[in-house]
Structures are given as C-alpha cells and as structure tokens.
C-alpha cells in the first residue's frame, strides 16, 4: 500500500495552517525541533537494525 502524495497545494495549506497556529516567529523553532526529532528517530532505528544484523 502506498501513501498518497501531498503535492504543492497540500504543502501550502499545511504551511498556512502552521503560521496561523504558531505564528511566523515560532516556525523556525518548530522546524528545528521536528528536524532534531526525526534525526534522533533515524539514528535510533539505524542502531536497532545494526544490532539485529549483528545478532543474525
């Protein structure tokens, strides 16, 4: 099952809603926090996969 594509109009709507909810001054902080969270998640899953491959 594939995920539906958001596309440019969807991204514009999401950005507009984010500006309304958080204000333009908070968006850089929010983006930074989301980026750090995704990076930590990626590193965590990478470590789990490496440990799994070592155990096999």
SEBA-219982 format. One record per residue (C-alpha): residue in three letters; x, y, z. Coordinates in pm, whole numbers. Last residue first. Example, Ala and Ser with C-alpha at 12.3 -4.5 7.8 and 13.67 -1.06 7.14 Angstrom:
2
+------+--------+--------+--------+
! rest !      u !      v !      w !
+------+--------+--------+--------+
!  SER !   1367 !   -106 !    714 !
!  ALA !   1230 !   -450 !    780 !
+------+--------+--------+--------+
END
This chain:
56
+------+--------+--------+--------+
! rest !      u !      v !      w !
+------+--------+--------+--------+
!  UNK !   2197 !  -1296 !   1293 !
!  UNK !   2286 !  -1099 !   1607 !
!  UNK !   2500 !   -849 !   1418 !
!  UNK !   2217 !   -775 !   1173 !
!  UNK !   1972 !   -704 !   1457 !
!  UNK !   2222 !   -476 !   1629 !
!  UNK !   2268 !   -280 !   1304 !
!  UNK !   1890 !   -255 !   1255 !
!  UNK !   1842 !   -127 !   1610 !
!  UNK !   2121 !    128 !   1569 !
!  UNK !   1968 !    259 !   1243 !
!  UNK !   1627 !    283 !   1411 !
!  UNK !   1774 !    502 !   1682 !
!  UNK !   1967 !    720 !   1438 !
!  UNK !   1655 !    778 !   1228 !
!  UNK !   1446 !    861 !   1535 !
!  UNK !   1711 !   1103 !   1662 !
!  UNK !   1726 !   1275 !   1321 !
!  UNK !   1345 !   1295 !   1302 !
!  UNK !   1330 !   1456 !   1646 !
!  UNK !   1606 !   1703 !   1559 !
!  UNK !   1426 !   1804 !   1240 !
!  UNK !   1093 !   1847 !   1419 !
!  UNK !   1258 !   2065 !   1683 !
!  UNK !   1431 !   2279 !   1419 !
!  UNK !   1107 !   2323 !   1227 !
!  UNK !    925 !   2431 !   1544 !
!  UNK !   1197 !   2679 !   1632 !
!  UNK !   1192 !   2821 !   1279 !
!  UNK !    808 !   2838 !   1288 !
!  UNK !    780 !   3026 !   1619 !
!  UNK !    825 !   3380 !   1479 !
!  UNK !    576 !   3323 !   1196 !
!  UNK !    287 !   3246 !   1430 !
!  UNK !    212 !   2908 !   1584 !
!  UNK !   -144 !   2823 !   1480 !
!  UNK !   -196 !   3058 !   1185 !
!  UNK !    156 !   3003 !   1050 !
!  UNK !    110 !   2625 !   1083 !
!  UNK !   -224 !   2643 !    899 !
!  UNK !    -62 !   2835 !    613 !
!  UNK !    228 !   2587 !    596 !
!  UNK !    -13 !   2292 !    582 !
!  UNK !   -217 !   2462 !    306 !
!  UNK !     98 !   2536 !    105 !
!  UNK !    217 !   2177 !    147 !
!  UNK !   -117 !   2045 !     23 !
!  UNK !   -107 !   2270 !   -283 !
!  UNK !    250 !   2152 !   -362 !
!  UNK !    181 !   1779 !   -351 !
!  UNK !     62 !   1562 !    -64 !
!  UNK !    123 !   1225 !   -231 !
!  UNK !    -90 !    937 !   -112 !
!  UNK !     90 !    662 !     77 !
!  UNK !    149 !    334 !    -99 !
!  UNK !      0 !      0 !      0 !
+------+--------+--------+--------+
END
